[in-house]
Amino acid sequence: MASMQALVFKGPGQIELREKPIPEVGPTDALIRITTTTICGTDVHILKGEYPVKPGLTIGHEPVGVIEKLGSVVTGYRVGQRVIAGAICPSFHSYACQDGRPSQDGQAHGHGYKPMGGWRFGNTIDGTQAEYVLVPDAQANLSPIPDGLTDEQVLMCPDIMSTGFAGAEQANIKIGDAVAIFAQGPIGLCATAGARLCGAGMIIVVDGLDERLAIAQKMGADAVVNFRKVDVVAEILRLTGGRGVDASIEALGTQATFEAALRVLKPGGTLSSLGVYSSDLRIPLDAFAAGLGDHRIVTSLCPGGKERMRRLMQVIETNRLDLGPMVTHRFPLSRIVEAYDLFSNQRDGVLKVAITP
């Protein structure tokens, strides 16, 4: 049986590049030869043992590649075609999908509900940090890459861009709204760009790294707040004339950022939570107005499916947004363990790493 190189999770703190068989293609699947993938903050949670996956699983969930083989019932695609697939690859026939929540496709194929919904790559099935990945329900999930777009231009679409935009969409941002976005890592930066595209009138971003705040300004931020230098809540209330923001987006996953995002909301505002939390959250009584403040706290998981991917790539193709500069480092697959060390320790100004088999 032909084999490939793949990065597998061995146990908390342990990953290893090893040989694995190239997957067999079932009737509804597609085999994709990976040309570029990347490392996500969620992968670091897996590495640290903060999110459980089975030892031996190939991790990674952001595929850009070329169709190598197609299942017998998959139509409308061709071998050799450049495609992406969302990090969330819903079946579109589960209860959650039929109920309009495809990212929560947790009952597909009778496996029972998973807290991370339709996230399968690198979670319940082998993922994308390999030479090949098997895409399930390919008819619903493969999205052709428009001519003229590079791998790195579309690399953020499967997860980071879709997630960040979902944070802005779930926040119900209206034209002219004031929005505060906490943390300007890759997802937070995409949330900033999404808030601008949604029509926000004032975008305030929070981070502790001046270089990330500078990138946020290029993404559409109007005001930047370095939490190491000022009281964040007081500064945001000052910037909004004491009104608070219409919406806040939490993009880190800590108690401190969640609480600050709640404290800066106007009465009736929306807190859109994108962070992956590794411990219980506490809602402070005063900030929550004892439950009487008309607040909305909403969560979302990265929307997937081919139509979502098509829409995101169209935003890039029509020059509404360029996320290519978010790729700050490049490694071959053979050095991916080294890339993890760089990314997980946030050295050398890293934002996103392009991994090429």
Secondary structure, DSSP 8 states (H G I E B T S, - for coil): --EEEEEEEEETTEEEEEEEE-----TT-EEEEEEEEE--HHHHHHHTTSS---TT-B-----EEEEEEE-TT--S--TT-EEEE-SB---S-SHHHHTT-GGG-TTGGG----TTTTB-BTTTB--SSBSEEEESSHHHHEEE--TT--HHHHTTIIIIIHHHHHHHHHTT--TT-EEEEE--SHHHHHHHHHHHHHT-SEEEEEES-HHHHHHHHHHT-SEEEETTTS-HHHHHHHHTTTS-EEEEEE-S--HHHHHHHHHTEEEEEEEEE----SS-----TTTTGGGTS--EEEE-----SHHHHHHHHHHHHTTS---GGGEEEEEEGGGHHHHHHHHHTT-TT-SEEEEE-
